[in-house]
Every structure is written in C-alpha cells, then in structure tokens.
Amino acid sequence: MLPPDSSLHIVAGFLGGSGDYRTAKALTRDIYEHLLSVDGPDHPDTLAIQHNLAHLMKTDETG
C-alpha cells in the first residue's frame, strides 16, 4: 500500500529519465495498481499513471 499523496510518480519519472526503465516500470506499475484499487479505472490520476506506464513500456521496447 502506498502512502496517501505519494510522490513516487516523480521518482519513477526520474528513473525513466535516467534510463532505468525496468525499475521505473515496476514502480509505475505498483502506483497504477494502487490507484486502480483506491480511485478506480476512470479517475484522472489512474489514467495519467496508466499513460505513463504505457509510455515506459514502449520506451523500454524501443530503447
């Protein structure tokens, strides 16, 4: 369970930006699953993290 108002998405962004896609993807997936269970699939925060996760997955595949 993530703490309320977690800033971990910022950490995930820095990790992805530094090229550590594996860790960034794992952290973003954890954040997404948390938001999905707490806020639901249509909440703007859930959708934003889902977008970030999709971007990380595509970036990781293409290098």
C-alpha positions in Angstrom: 0.0 0.0 0.0 1.4 3.4 -1.0 1.2 6.3 1.3 -1.5 8.9 0.6 -0.4 11.8 -1.7 2.6 9.8 -2.6 5.2 11.5 -4.8 6.6 8.2 -6.0 5.5 9.0 -9.6 8.2 11.7 -9.5 10.8 9.2 -8.6 9.6 6.9 -11.3 9.9 9.8 -13.8 13.5 10.4 -12.7 14.3 6.7 -13.0 12.9 6.5 -16.5 14.6 9.7 -17.5 17.9 8.3 -16.4 17.4 5.1 -18.4 16.5 2.7 -15.6 13.3 1.6 -17.4 13.0 -1.7 -15.5 12.8 0.0 -12.1 10.7 2.9 -13.4 8.2 0.4 -15.0 8.0 -1.7 -11.8 7.4 1.4 -9.6 4.9 2.9 -12.0 3.0 -0.5 -12.2 2.8 -0.5 -8.4 1.5 3.0 -8.4 -1.1 2.2 -11.1 -2.3 -0.9 -9.3 -2.7 1.1 -6.1 -4.6 3.9 -7.8 -6.8 1.4 -9.6 -7.8 -0.2 -6.3 -8.3 3.1 -4.5 -9.6 5.5 -7.1 -11.0 3.2 -9.8 -10.2 2.9 -13.5 -11.7 6.2 -14.6 -10.1 8.6 -12.1 -7.8 11.1 -13.8 -4.8 10.1 -11.6 -5.3 6.4 -12.6 -5.5 7.4 -16.2 -2.4 9.6 -16.0 -0.3 6.8 -14.5 -1.7 4.3 -17.0 -0.5 6.6 -19.7 3.0 6.9 -18.1 3.2 3.1 -17.8 2.3 2.6 -21.4 5.0 5.2 -22.4 7.6 3.4 -20.3 6.7 0.0 -21.8 7.0 1.4 -25.3 10.3 3.2 -24.5 11.7 0.1 -22.9 10.9 -1.9 -26.0 12.4 0.6 -28.4 15.4 1.6 -26.3 
